[in-house]
Amino acid sequence: MDAQHKLKSLLDQLNTVIVGKSSQIQDCVACLLAGGHLLIDDVPGVGKTTLAHALARTFGLQFSRVQFTSDLMPSDLSGVSIYERGKEAFVFHPGPIFAQVLLADEINRASPKTQSALLEAMEEKQVTIEGETRPLPLPFFVIATQNPLDQLGTYALPESQMDRFLMRISLGYPDRMAERELLMGHDRRDIVERLPSLLSHAELHQLQQQVLAVHAADPLLDYVQDLIAATRSGQWFLQGLSPRAGIAVVRASKAQALLSGRAYVAPDDVQAILPQTIAHRLIPVGDSGRGSVEQVRAMLAAVPLP
C-alpha cells in the first residue's frame, strides 16, 4: 500500500473514534509524522484522552498514561532504583516515561518541578536518573492534555516547556449531528480497545523520512521568514518566535503537505498549521493570556503571500 492510501486509512480510522473533528485529527497526525509532541488543550470530557489512546493504537506504538496530580514526583515518571537483597545491588525500575507514547493527562495539574522533569525527555529523548543517562524508546512522543487555566488546581506550563510542543490543538464541543452519534453509539473506550494497528515501526519511520524529504522552495521559506519577522515586529505579540519555532513551522508544513498528497510545501500548508504551531508560543500585545489564535490569524491576513 502506498503512502497516500496508508495515510488515508489512518485518518479514516481516527475519524471513527473522534467524530466530526477531522481537521484536528489531521493536525494530530501531521504532528506525529513530523516527530513532534502534541498538546491538547480543552475542557474535561470532550475526548482528549480517548484521542491520545486512539493515536497510539493506530500508529502501533507502545503506550503509557500518567495522571498528573499536584503530588506527582519526578521519580514517579522516570523510575527509581530499589535495593534487591537477592542481588545485593540496586536495580533500576523504569517509570512510565519509558514508552513510545506517553500520555501526560492533565499536565498542568502537576507542580512545576514535575513538569520540568519532562523537558529533557521531550527535547533529548533521554532522561538522567541518579547521574546516569538512559535513552528513551524510539520513536518517543508526548501527548499532553491540559484543562483551561481558570480551572481550580492548575499550574501554567513554563514558556520553555510550551516551546517543546510542536502543536497545540483544541477539540471543542461536537456539533449537533456528531453529538447525537455519540449519544446513540457505543462507548468510545470500547471502540479504542478494538482498533487495529495500521503501521509498523518501519512504515512509521519511512513516513517520517518522507516528511523530511518534502521540498520547501526558496519563495516559501521567504514567506515563513516574513511571518516570523511579523511576530517579532511588536505589532501583534510581546515577543517574537525563536529560530526553533521557525524550524517547527517548516516541519509541520512539510507533514501537512504530505497529508495533502504533495511532495512540496505550498503557502496553504503553512497557513493551515500556523495557528496550531505558534499560538501557544506567543503572548498577544495588550493581553495577559497566552496563545491567541485570532491574533495569529490577523497577522496571517496582513502578511502578503509569495
Sine and cosine of phi, psi and omega as CSV:
sin_phi,cos_phi,sin_psi,cos_psi,sin_omega,cos_omega
0.00,0.00,0.75,-0.66,-0.04,-1.00
-0.97,0.23,0.12,-0.99,-0.14,-0.99
-0.88,0.48,-0.65,0.76,-0.07,-1.00
-0.91,0.41,-0.66,0.75,0.05,-1.00
-0.90,0.43,-0.65,0.76,-0.01,-1.00
-0.89,0.45,-0.71,0.71,0.00,-1.00
-0.91,0.41,-0.62,0.78,0.02,-1.00
-0.90,0.43,-0.67,0.75,-0.01,-1.00
-0.92,0.39,-0.57,0.82,0.08,-1.00
-0.86,0.50,-0.77,0.64,-0.04,-1.00
-0.90,0.43,-0.66,0.75,-0.01,-1.00
-0.88,0.48,-0.68,0.74,-0.03,-1.00
-0.91,0.42,-0.68,0.73,-0.01,-1.00
-0.91,0.41,-0.55,0.84,0.01,-1.00
-0.94,0.33,-0.30,0.95,0.09,-1.00
-0.97,0.23,-0.35,0.94,-0.03,-1.00
-1.00,-0.03,-0.79,0.61,0.03,-1.00
-0.97,-0.23,0.97,-0.24,-0.19,-0.98
-1.00,0.08,0.69,-0.72,0.13,-0.99
0.97,0.22,0.30,0.95,-0.03,-1.00
-0.78,-0.62,0.72,0.69,-0.15,-0.99
-0.90,0.43,-0.58,0.81,-0.03,-1.00
-0.94,0.35,-0.63,0.78,0.04,-1.00
-0.91,0.41,-0.61,0.79,0.01,-1.00
-0.92,0.39,-0.63,0.78,0.06,-1.00
-0.88,0.47,-0.63,0.77,0.06,-1.00
-0.87,0.49,-0.69,0.73,0.00,-1.00
-0.87,0.49,-0.72,0.69,-0.01,-1.00
-0.90,0.43,-0.67,0.74,0.04,-1.00
-0.87,0.50,-0.66,0.75,-0.02,-1.00
-0.88,0.48,-0.73,0.69,-0.03,-1.00
-0.94,0.33,-0.59,0.81,0.04,-1.00
-0.92,0.40,-0.51,0.86,0.03,-1.00
-0.99,0.14,0.00,1.00,0.04,-1.00
0.97,0.22,0.39,0.92,-0.07,-1.00
-0.97,-0.23,0.19,-0.98,0.07,-1.00
-0.99,-0.11,0.48,-0.88,-0.17,-0.99
-0.86,-0.51,0.72,-0.69,0.08,-1.00
-0.91,-0.42,0.83,-0.56,0.03,-1.00
-0.94,-0.34,0.91,-0.43,-0.18,-0.98
-0.90,-0.43,0.95,-0.32,-0.04,-1.00
-0.23,-0.97,0.14,-0.99,0.03,-1.00
-0.94,0.35,0.37,-0.93,0.03,-1.00
-0.89,0.45,0.56,-0.83,0.19,-0.98
1.00,-0.03,0.15,0.99,-0.02,-1.00
-0.98,-0.20,0.05,1.00,0.11,-0.99
0.95,-0.31,0.28,0.96,-0.03,-1.00
-0.88,0.48,-0.77,0.64,-0.05,-1.00
-0.92,0.38,-0.64,0.77,0.03,-1.00
-0.87,0.49,-0.67,0.74,0.02,-1.00
-0.89,0.46,-0.68,0.73,0.01,-1.00
-0.88,0.47,-0.69,0.72,0.07,-1.00
-0.85,0.52,-0.73,0.69,-0.05,-1.00
-0.90,0.44,-0.64,0.77,0.03,-1.00
-0.88,0.48,-0.73,0.68,-0.02,-1.00
-0.88,0.47,-0.70,0.71,-0.03,-1.00
-0.92,0.38,-0.68,0.73,-0.04,-1.00
-0.91,0.41,-0.61,0.79,0.01,-1.00
-0.99,0.16,-0.08,1.00,0.05,-1.00
0.94,0.35,0.63,0.78,-0.10,-1.00
-0.92,-0.39,0.55,-0.84,0.07,-1.00
-0.93,0.38,0.69,-0.72,-0.27,-0.96
-0.78,-0.62,0.67,-0.74,0.20,-0.98
-0.64,-0.77,0.45,-0.89,-0.09,-1.00
-0.80,-0.60,0.71,-0.70,0.08,-1.00
-0.83,-0.55,0.81,-0.58,0.10,-1.00
-1.00,0.07,0.94,-0.34,-0.04,-1.00
-0.97,0.24,0.76,-0.65,0.03,-1.00
-0.71,-0.71,0.20,-0.98,-0.08,-1.00
-0.91,0.42,-0.40,0.92,-0.03,-1.00
-0.98,-0.19,0.16,0.99,0.04,-1.00
-0.94,0.34,0.79,-0.62,-0.01,-1.00
-0.99,-0.15,0.43,-0.90,0.05,-1.00
-0.81,0.59,-0.61,0.79,0.00,-1.00
-0.92,0.40,-0.40,0.92,0.07,-1.00
-0.91,0.40,-0.44,0.90,0.05,-1.00
-1.00,0.09,-0.76,0.65,-0.20,-0.98
-1.00,0.04,-0.45,0.89,-0.04,-1.00
0.93,-0.36,0.18,-0.98,-0.05,-1.00
-0.64,-0.77,0.37,-0.93,0.14,-0.99
-1.00,-0.09,0.78,-0.63,-0.02,-1.00
-0.86,-0.51,0.71,-0.70,0.00,-1.00
-0.95,0.30,0.82,-0.57,0.04,-1.00
-0.94,-0.34,0.89,-0.46,-0.12,-0.99
-0.89,0.45,-0.61,0.79,-0.02,-1.00
-0.88,0.48,-0.59,0.81,-0.01,-1.00
-1.00,-0.07,-0.16,0.99,-0.05,-1.00
0.78,0.63,0.69,0.72,-0.02,-1.00
-0.36,-0.93,0.31,-0.95,0.12,-0.99
-0.99,0.15,0.75,-0.67,0.02,-1.00
-0.90,-0.44,0.76,-0.65,-0.04,-1.00
-0.98,0.19,0.77,-0.63,0.08,-1.00
-0.94,-0.34,0.96,-0.29,-0.09,-1.00
-0.91,0.41,0.56,-0.83,0.03,-1.00
-1.00,0.00,-0.05,-1.00,-0.07,-1.00
-0.92,0.39,-0.21,0.98,0.01,-1.00
-0.93,0.37,-0.32,0.95,0.01,-1.00
-0.99,0.12,0.92,0.40,0.03,-1.00
-0.60,-0.80,0.30,-0.95,0.01,-1.00
-0.98,0.22,-0.53,0.85,0.12,-0.99
-0.82,-0.57,0.87,-0.49,0.09,-1.00
-0.96,-0.28,0.90,-0.44,0.11,-0.99
-1.00,0.01,0.95,-0.32,0.04,-1.00
-1.00,-0.07,1.00,-0.03,-0.14,-0.99
-0.99,0.17,0.79,-0.61,-0.01,-1.00
0.82,0.57,0.82,0.57,-0.11,-0.99
-0.85,0.52,-0.49,0.87,-0.06,-1.00
-1.00,0.09,0.19,0.98,0.17,-0.99
-1.00,-0.06,-0.19,0.98,0.02,-1.00
-1.00,0.08,0.34,-0.94,0.01,-1.00
-0.94,0.34,0.39,-0.92,0.04,-1.00
-0.81,0.58,-0.56,0.83,0.00,-1.00
-0.88,0.48,-0.68,0.73,0.00,-1.00
-0.96,0.28,-0.62,0.78,0.06,-1.00
-0.85,0.53,-0.69,0.73,-0.05,-1.00
-0.94,0.34,-0.34,0.94,0.05,-1.00
-0.90,0.43,-0.37,0.93,0.03,-1.00
-0.98,0.21,-0.33,0.95,-0.16,-0.99
-0.85,0.52,-0.78,0.62,-0.02,-1.00
-0.87,0.49,-0.67,0.74,-0.02,-1.00
-0.88,0.48,-0.69,0.72,-0.07,-1.00
-0.94,0.35,-0.59,0.81,-0.08,-1.00
-1.00,0.01,-0.69,0.72,-0.15,-0.99
-0.99,-0.15,-0.17,0.99,-0.06,-1.00
0.86,0.52,0.58,0.81,0.04,-1.00
-0.41,-0.91,0.32,-0.95,0.09,-1.00
-0.75,-0.66,0.55,-0.84,0.06,-1.00
-0.96,-0.29,0.89,-0.46,-0.06,-1.00
-0.81,-0.58,0.85,-0.53,0.01,-1.00
0.79,0.62,0.66,0.75,0.07,-1.00
0.99,0.11,-0.08,1.00,-0.02,-1.00
-0.94,-0.35,0.74,-0.67,0.01,-1.00
-1.00,0.01,0.80,-0.60,-0.02,-1.00
-0.86,-0.52,0.78,-0.62,0.02,-1.00
-0.96,0.29,0.52,-0.86,0.07,-1.00
-1.00,-0.04,0.34,-0.94,0.04,-1.00
-0.87,0.49,0.46,-0.89,0.06,-1.00
-0.88,-0.47,0.64,-0.77,-0.13,0.99
-0.93,0.37,0.34,-0.94,0.04,-1.00
-0.79,-0.61,0.89,-0.45,0.01,-1.00
-0.86,-0.51,0.66,-0.75,0.22,-0.98
-0.96,-0.27,0.83,-0.55,0.17,-0.99
-0.93,-0.37,0.95,-0.32,-0.05,-1.00
-0.96,-0.28,0.59,-0.80,0.13,-0.99
-0.90,-0.43,0.52,-0.85,0.10,-1.00
-0.56,-0.83,0.47,-0.88,0.04,-1.00
-1.00,-0.05,0.38,-0.92,0.03,-1.00
-0.83,0.56,0.56,-0.83,-0.13,-0.99
-0.93,0.36,-0.25,0.97,0.02,-1.00
-0.99,0.14,0.01,1.00,0.05,-1.00
-0.99,0.11,0.46,-0.89,-0.06,-1.00
-0.90,0.43,0.60,-0.80,0.14,-0.99
0.96,0.26,0.50,0.86,0.03,-1.00
-0.90,-0.44,0.55,-0.84,0.05,-1.00
-0.88,-0.47,0.80,-0.60,0.02,-1.00
-0.88,0.48,0.67,-0.74,0.08,-1.00
-0.94,0.35,0.66,-0.75,0.04,-1.00
-0.92,0.38,0.38,-0.92,-0.03,-1.00
-0.82,0.57,-0.65,0.76,-0.05,-1.00
-0.89,0.46,-0.55,0.84,0.01,-1.00
-0.98,0.21,-0.65,0.76,0.05,-1.00
-0.84,0.54,-0.59,0.81,-0.04,-1.00
-0.93,0.37,-0.33,0.94,0.00,-1.00
-0.98,0.19,-0.26,0.97,0.03,-1.00
-1.00,0.04,0.83,-0.56,0.01,-1.00
-0.90,0.44,-0.67,0.75,-0.04,-1.00
-0.67,-0.74,0.50,-0.87,0.20,-0.98
-0.83,-0.56,0.79,-0.62,0.02,-1.00
-0.82,-0.57,0.32,-0.95,0.17,-0.99
-0.81,-0.58,0.68,-0.73,0.03,-1.00
-0.99,0.13,-0.67,0.74,-0.05,-1.00
0.96,0.29,0.11,-0.99,0.01,-1.00
-0.95,0.30,0.51,-0.86,0.05,-1.00
-0.95,0.31,0.39,-0.92,0.12,-0.99
-0.96,0.27,0.07,-1.00,-0.15,-0.99
-0.88,0.47,-0.69,0.72,-0.02,-1.00
-0.90,0.43,-0.70,0.72,-0.01,-1.00
-0.90,0.43,-0.62,0.78,0.00,-1.00
-0.93,0.38,-0.60,0.80,0.05,-1.00
-0.89,0.46,-0.65,0.76,0.04,-1.00
-0.88,0.47,-0.63,0.78,0.04,-1.00
-0.91,0.40,-0.66,0.75,-0.04,-1.00
-0.92,0.39,-0.56,0.83,-0.05,-1.00
-1.00,-0.01,-0.35,0.94,-0.19,-0.98
-1.00,0.04,-0.17,-0.98,0.00,-1.00
-0.98,0.19,0.27,-0.96,0.09,-1.00
-0.87,0.49,0.79,-0.61,-0.03,-1.00
-0.85,0.52,-0.57,0.82,-0.02,-1.00
-0.90,0.44,-0.59,0.80,0.05,-1.00
-0.91,0.42,-0.64,0.77,0.01,-1.00
-0.90,0.44,-0.70,0.72,-0.01,-1.00
-0.87,0.49,-0.67,0.74,-0.02,-1.00
-0.87,0.49,-0.46,0.89,-0.04,-1.00
-1.00,-0.07,-0.03,1.00,-0.05,-1.00
-0.91,0.41,0.74,-0.68,0.09,-1.00
-0.99,0.15,0.44,-0.90,0.12,-0.99
-0.98,0.21,0.77,-0.64,-0.07,-1.00
-0.97,-0.23,-0.15,0.99,-0.04,-1.00
-0.77,-0.64,0.62,-0.78,0.24,-0.97
-1.00,0.02,0.22,-0.98,0.03,-1.00
-0.87,0.49,-0.62,0.79,0.00,-1.00
-0.91,0.42,-0.65,0.76,-0.01,-1.00
-0.93,0.37,-0.63,0.78,0.04,-1.00
-0.90,0.44,-0.70,0.71,0.02,-1.00
-0.87,0.49,-0.65,0.76,0.00,-1.00
-0.90,0.44,-0.67,0.74,0.02,-1.00
-0.90,0.43,-0.64,0.77,0.03,-1.00
-0.91,0.42,-0.57,0.82,0.07,-1.00
-0.93,0.37,-0.58,0.81,0.06,-1.00
-0.91,0.42,-0.59,0.81,0.06,-1.00
-0.87,0.49,-0.72,0.70,-0.02,-1.00
-0.90,0.44,-0.49,0.87,-0.06,-1.00
-0.99,0.12,-0.16,0.99,0.03,-1.00
-0.88,0.47,0.71,-0.70,-0.13,-0.99
-1.00,0.10,0.73,-0.68,0.13,-0.99
-0.90,-0.44,0.95,-0.32,-0.07,-1.00
-0.96,0.29,0.30,-0.95,-0.03,-1.00
-0.84,0.54,-0.70,0.71,0.02,-1.00
-0.87,0.49,-0.56,0.83,0.03,-1.00
-0.92,0.39,-0.68,0.73,0.03,-1.00
-0.92,0.40,-0.56,0.83,0.11,-0.99
-0.86,0.50,-0.67,0.74,0.00,-1.00
-0.89,0.45,-0.70,0.72,0.03,-1.00
-0.88,0.48,-0.67,0.74,0.01,-1.00
-0.92,0.40,-0.57,0.82,0.08,-1.00
-0.89,0.45,-0.66,0.75,0.02,-1.00
-0.91,0.41,-0.68,0.74,0.03,-1.00
-0.89,0.46,-0.69,0.73,0.02,-1.00
-0.88,0.47,-0.60,0.80,0.01,-1.00
-0.90,0.44,-0.60,0.80,0.03,-1.00
-0.92,0.39,-0.41,0.91,-0.05,-1.00
-1.00,-0.05,-0.04,1.00,-0.13,-0.99
-0.96,0.27,-0.28,0.96,-0.05,-1.00
1.00,0.08,-0.06,1.00,-0.03,-1.00
-0.98,0.21,-0.63,0.78,-0.08,-1.00
-0.94,-0.34,-0.57,0.82,-0.15,-0.99
-0.75,-0.66,0.47,-0.88,-0.03,-1.00
-0.93,0.38,-0.64,0.77,0.07,-1.00
-0.72,-0.69,0.53,-0.85,-0.04,-1.00
-1.00,0.05,-0.03,-1.00,0.00,-1.00
-0.97,0.26,0.55,-0.84,0.09,-1.00
-0.99,0.14,0.27,-0.96,0.11,-0.99
-0.84,0.54,-0.58,0.81,0.03,-1.00
-0.88,0.48,-0.63,0.78,0.04,-1.00
-0.91,0.41,-0.60,0.80,0.06,-1.00
-0.89,0.46,-0.66,0.75,0.06,-1.00
-0.89,0.46,-0.64,0.77,0.01,-1.00
-0.88,0.47,-0.64,0.77,0.02,-1.00
-0.88,0.48,-0.70,0.72,-0.01,-1.00
-0.91,0.41,-0.70,0.72,0.00,-1.00
-0.88,0.47,-0.71,0.70,0.00,-1.00
-0.91,0.41,-0.60,0.80,0.03,-1.00
-0.91,0.42,-0.61,0.79,0.03,-1.00
-0.91,0.42,-0.66,0.75,0.03,-1.00
-0.90,0.43,-0.65,0.76,0.03,-1.00
-0.88,0.47,-0.66,0.75,0.02,-1.00
-0.89,0.46,-0.68,0.74,0.02,-1.00
-0.88,0.47,-0.68,0.74,0.03,-1.00
-0.90,0.43,-0.44,0.90,0.03,-1.00
-1.00,0.05,0.01,1.00,0.08,-1.00
0.99,0.11,0.40,0.92,-0.01,-1.00
-0.89,-0.45,0.46,-0.89,0.04,-1.00
-0.99,-0.16,0.19,0.98,0.03,-1.00
-0.63,-0.78,0.41,-0.91,0.00,-1.00
-1.00,0.01,0.75,-0.66,0.08,-1.00
-0.96,-0.28,0.37,-0.93,0.06,-1.00
-0.82,0.58,-0.54,0.84,0.03,-1.00
-0.85,0.53,-0.60,0.80,-0.01,-1.00
-0.91,0.41,-0.68,0.74,0.02,-1.00
-0.88,0.47,-0.72,0.69,-0.04,-1.00
-0.91,0.42,-0.57,0.82,-0.05,-1.00
-0.92,0.39,-0.57,0.82,-0.10,-0.99
-0.97,-0.23,-0.16,0.99,-0.16,-0.99
-0.88,0.48,-0.76,0.65,-0.02,-1.00
-0.85,0.52,-0.67,0.74,-0.02,-1.00
-0.94,0.35,-0.44,0.90,-0.10,-1.00
-1.00,-0.02,-0.46,0.89,-0.11,-0.99
-0.88,-0.48,-0.34,0.94,-0.14,-0.99
-0.86,0.50,-0.61,0.79,-0.05,-1.00
-0.96,0.27,-0.16,0.99,0.02,-1.00
-0.99,-0.10,-0.06,1.00,-0.18,-0.98
-0.82,-0.57,0.53,-0.85,0.10,-1.00
-0.91,-0.41,0.88,-0.48,-0.05,-1.00
-0.90,0.43,0.50,-0.87,0.09,-1.00
-0.90,0.44,0.70,-0.72,0.05,-1.00
0.95,0.30,0.30,0.95,-0.04,-1.00
-0.66,-0.75,0.80,-0.61,0.01,-1.00
-0.98,0.19,-0.22,0.97,-0.01,-1.00
-0.99,0.16,0.09,-1.00,-0.02,-1.00
-0.89,-0.45,0.67,-0.75,0.26,-0.97
0.98,0.19,0.85,0.52,0.04,-1.00
-0.99,0.15,0.94,-0.34,0.04,-1.00
-0.90,0.43,-0.61,0.79,0.00,-1.00
-0.88,0.47,-0.62,0.78,0.01,-1.00
-0.91,0.41,-0.63,0.78,0.03,-1.00
-0.90,0.43,-0.66,0.75,-0.01,-1.00
-0.92,0.39,-0.60,0.80,0.05,-1.00
-0.90,0.44,-0.65,0.76,0.03,-1.00
-0.91,0.41,-0.67,0.74,0.03,-1.00
-0.83,0.55,-0.68,0.74,-0.04,-1.00
-0.92,0.38,-0.44,0.90,-0.07,-1.00
-1.00,0.05,-0.38,0.93,-0.03,-1.00
-1.00,0.02,0.84,-0.54,-0.08,-1.00
-0.92,0.40,0.56,-0.83,0.04,-1.00
-0.95,0.30,0.44,-0.90,0.04,-1.00
-0.94,0.33,0.00,0.00,0.00,0.00
